Amino acid sequence: MTSFIMFAVCLLASCVGAVAGYGGGVIIKPVLDALHILPVSTISFLSGCTVLCMAGASLLRGRGSGVKLRLSTTAPLALGAAAGGLMGKWLFELVKARSNEAALGAVQSFVLLVVTVLVFLYTIKKDRLPSYHLTGAGVCLLAGWGLGVVSAFLGIGGGPLNMALLFFCFSMEAKEAARNSIFIILLSQAASLLSTLAQGHVPEFAPLQLALMAAGGVGGALLGAELEKRMDNRAVEKLLMALMLVIILINLYNTAAYGAAAGAASA
């Protein structure tokens, strides 16, 4: 039953994540945390692997969609995110080494809650706020680095932050931003995984769990590609808003639950 739940969560999260440019990790991570199926560090690792599979499948499946990658912008963003991912993994391991699983879960849930609330507020008001067309590889590398640090630390792939940045700094429409966000996620998650493997920080897990979550990620990406064809930019934006509300509620619960558990553990 547990394995089926993990597969179902990854399938649904990756489907909507592929459409919205979230990658799915921002849903997978807090939902599995809330279910307390596995330790926090194990969920972070498996979520990252799932997002990597989902991003690769989504980009391959969406090649003929007509929505192009803006590589002059997104390539340096993705490289910066990959570099930032190494720092994010280092911060994750630092917090993990100095706290218990409950405290780690509380920190991750709270940071993700704050990030999602800020992005939600921006998305509501973005039509009344200025947007920019930033250029220059240096600016993109720096912005990507910041995205990578936060995303790797949280184990989410970076979806909400990616979308907000692409809206605000590069004036992308929702569908274009979603596709470019998936490209950034692919590179940043690949760097994060390589760092984890190189440092020997892979947590214990059952191979079947990874296989099912990865299968859910790939299956969700394929379903999402079909769904995306039937949606316009406005529909994608509405999906973004709905997802953020769900993520906010889940992380409110997780922050309270892990905070209480961390307090009890230190008492």
C-alpha positions in Angstrom: 0.0 0.0 0.0 2.8 2.4 0.9 4.5 1.9 -2.5 1.2 2.4 -4.3 0.7 5.7 -2.5 4.2 6.9 -3.3 3.6 6.0 -7.0 0.2 7.8 -7.1 1.6 10.9 -5.4 4.5 11.1 -7.9 2.2 10.4 -10.9 -0.3 13.2 -10.0 2.3 15.7 -8.8 4.5 15.2 -11.9 1.5 15.5 -14.2 0.4 18.9 -12.9 4.1 19.9 -12.3 4.9 19.3 -15.9 2.1 21.6 -17.0 2.8 24.3 -14.4 6.6 24.2 -14.6 6.9 23.1 -11.0 8.6 19.8 -11.7 6.5 18.0 -9.1 9.0 18.0 -6.2 7.3 21.0 -4.6 4.2 18.7 -4.2 5.8 15.3 -3.7 8.1 16.4 -0.9 5.5 18.1 1.4 2.8 15.4 0.7 5.1 12.5 1.6 6.4 14.4 4.6 2.9 14.9 5.8 2.2 11.1 5.4 5.4 10.3 7.4 6.1 7.4 5.1 9.8 7.7 5.2 12.5 9.8 7.0 12.8 13.4 5.8 16.2 13.0 4.3 15.1 9.9 2.4 12.1 11.7 0.9 14.3 14.6 -0.1 16.6 12.2 -2.1 13.9 10.2 -3.7 11.9 13.3 -4.6 15.0 14.8 -6.3 15.5 11.6 -8.3 11.8 11.6 -9.3 11.9 15.2 -10.4 15.0 14.5 -12.5 13.3 11.7 -14.3 10.1 13.8 -14.8 12.1 16.8 -16.2 13.9 14.7 -18.7 10.8 12.9 -19.9 8.8 16.2 -20.0 11.4 17.9 -22.2 11.7 15.0 -24.6 7.9 14.6 -24.9 7.3 18.3 -25.4 9.8 18.9 -28.2 7.0 19.3 -30.8 4.7 21.4 -28.7 5.7 24.7 -30.3 6.8 26.2 -27.0 10.5 27.0 -27.4 13.3 27.1 -24.9 14.9 30.5 -24.6 18.3 29.1 -24.4 20.2 32.5 -24.4 18.5 33.1 -21.0 17.7 29.7 -19.7 21.1 28.0 -20.3 23.1 30.3 -18.0 20.2 30.2 -15.5 20.3 26.4 -15.5 24.1 26.4 -15.2 23.9 28.8 -12.3 21.2 26.6 -10.7 23.4 23.6 -11.1 26.2 25.3 -9.2 23.8 26.6 -6.6 22.5 23.1 -6.2 25.9 22.1 -4.8 25.7 24.8 -2.2 22.1 23.8 -1.4 23.1 20.2 -0.8 25.9 21.3 1.4 23.5 23.4 3.5 21.1 20.5 3.7 23.8 18.1 5.0 25.0 20.7 7.5 21.5 21.2 9.0 20.9 17.4 8.9 24.2 16.8 10.8 23.3 19.3 13.5 19.7 18.3 14.1 17.3 15.4 14.1 14.9 14.4 11.3 12.0 16.3 12.9 13.9 19.5 13.2 15.1 19.1 9.6 11.5 18.6 8.4 10.4 21.7 10.3 13.1 23.9 8.8 12.4 22.7 5.3 8.6 23.0 5.7 8.9 26.5 7.1 11.2 27.8 4.4 9.0 26.2 1.6 6.0 27.8 3.3 7.5 31.3 3.2 8.8 30.9 -0.3 5.4 29.7 -1.6 3.4 32.5 0.2 5.7 35.1 -1.3 5.4 33.6 -4.8 1.6 33.3 -4.4 1.3 37.0 -3.5 3.5 38.0 -6.4 1.5 35.9 -8.9 -1.7 37.5 -7.7 -0.3 41.0 -8.4 2.0 40.3 -11.3 -0.2 41.9 -13.9 -0.1 45.2 -11.9 3.7 45.0 -11.3 6.5 45.8 -13.8 8.4 43.0 -15.5 11.8 43.1 -17.1 13.8 41.7 -20.0 17.1 41.1 -18.3 20.0 40.1 -20.4 23.6 39.1 -19.8 25.1 35.7 -18.8 26.4 37.1 -15.5 23.0 38.2 -14.3 21.4 34.9 -15.3 24.2 32.8 -13.7 23.7 34.7 -10.4 19.9 34.4 -10.5 20.2 30.7 -11.3 22.7 30.2 -8.5 20.2 31.6 -6.0 17.4 29.3 -7.3 19.7 26.3 -7.1 20.7 26.9 -3.5 17.1 27.1 -2.3 15.8 24.3 -4.5 18.5 21.8 -3.6 18.2 22.6 0.1 14.4 22.0 0.0 14.6 19.0 -2.4 11.8 20.4 -4.5 13.3 21.2 -7.9 12.5 24.9 -7.6 9.2 25.2 -9.5 7.5 28.2 -7.8 10.7 30.2 -7.6 11.6 29.4 -11.2 8.3 30.6 -12.5 8.2 33.8 -10.5 11.7 34.7 -11.7 10.9 33.9 -15.3 7.8 36.0 -15.1 9.4 39.0 -13.3 12.9 39.2 -14.7 12.4 37.8 -18.2 8.7 38.6 -19.0 7.8 35.1 -20.1 4.3 33.9 -20.7 3.1 31.0 -18.5 3.6 28.2 -21.0 7.0 29.4 -22.1 8.0 29.9 -18.5 6.9 26.4 -17.6 9.0 24.8 -20.3 12.1 26.8 -19.5 11.6 26.1 -15.7 11.6 22.4 -16.4 14.9 22.8 -18.3 16.4 24.6 -15.3 15.1 21.9 -12.9 16.7 19.2 -15.0 20.2 20.6 -14.7 20.0 21.7 -11.1 18.6 18.3 -10.0 21.3 16.4 -12.0 24.0 18.5 -10.2 22.4 17.8 -6.9 22.2 14.1 -7.5 25.8 13.9 -8.6 26.9 15.8 -5.5 25.0 13.4 -3.2 26.5 10.4 -4.9 30.1 11.8 -4.9 29.9 12.6 -1.2 28.3 9.3 -0.3 25.3 10.9 1.4 22.7 8.6 -0.2 20.2 7.6 2.5 18.8 4.0 2.8 15.7 3.2 0.8 14.2 0.2 -1.0 15.0 0.0 -4.7 11.3 -0.6 -5.4 10.4 2.7 -3.9 12.8 4.6 -6.2 11.6 2.6 -9.2 8.0 3.3 -8.5 8.5 7.0 -7.8 10.6 7.4 -11.0 7.9 5.6 -13.0 5.4 7.9 -11.5 7.5 10.9 -12.5 7.9 9.7 -16.1 4.3 8.7 -16.4 3.2 12.1 -15.0 5.4 14.0 -17.4 3.8 12.1 -20.4 0.3 12.8 -19.1 1.2 16.4 -18.4 2.4 16.9 -22.0 -0.9 15.8 -23.3 -2.8 18.0 -20.8 -0.6 21.0 -21.6 -1.7 20.9 -25.3 -5.3 21.6 -24.3 -4.5 24.6 -22.0 -3.8 28.2 -22.8 -1.6 30.6 -20.8 -4.5 31.7 -18.6 -5.4 28.1 -17.7 -1.8 27.4 -16.8 -1.7 30.5 -14.5 -4.9 29.3 -12.7 -3.3 25.9 -12.2 -0.3 27.6 -10.7 -2.5 29.5 -8.2 -4.4 26.4 -7.2 -1.2 24.4 -6.7 0.3 27.1 -4.5 -2.7 27.2 -2.3 -2.5 23.4 -1.8 1.2 23.6 -1.1 0.7 26.4 1.4 -1.9 24.4 3.4 0.3 21.3 3.4 3.3 23.1 4.6 1.4 24.9 7.4 0.5 21.4 8.6 4.0 20.1 8.2 5.7 23.0 9.9 3.4 22.6 12.9 3.7 18.8 13.1 7.5 18.7 12.7 7.9 21.6 15.0 6.0 19.8 17.7 7.9 16.6 17.2 11.2 18.5 17.3 10.2 20.2 20.5 9.2 16.9 22.1 12.5 15.3 21.0 14.6 18.1 22.6 12.6 18.2 25.8 
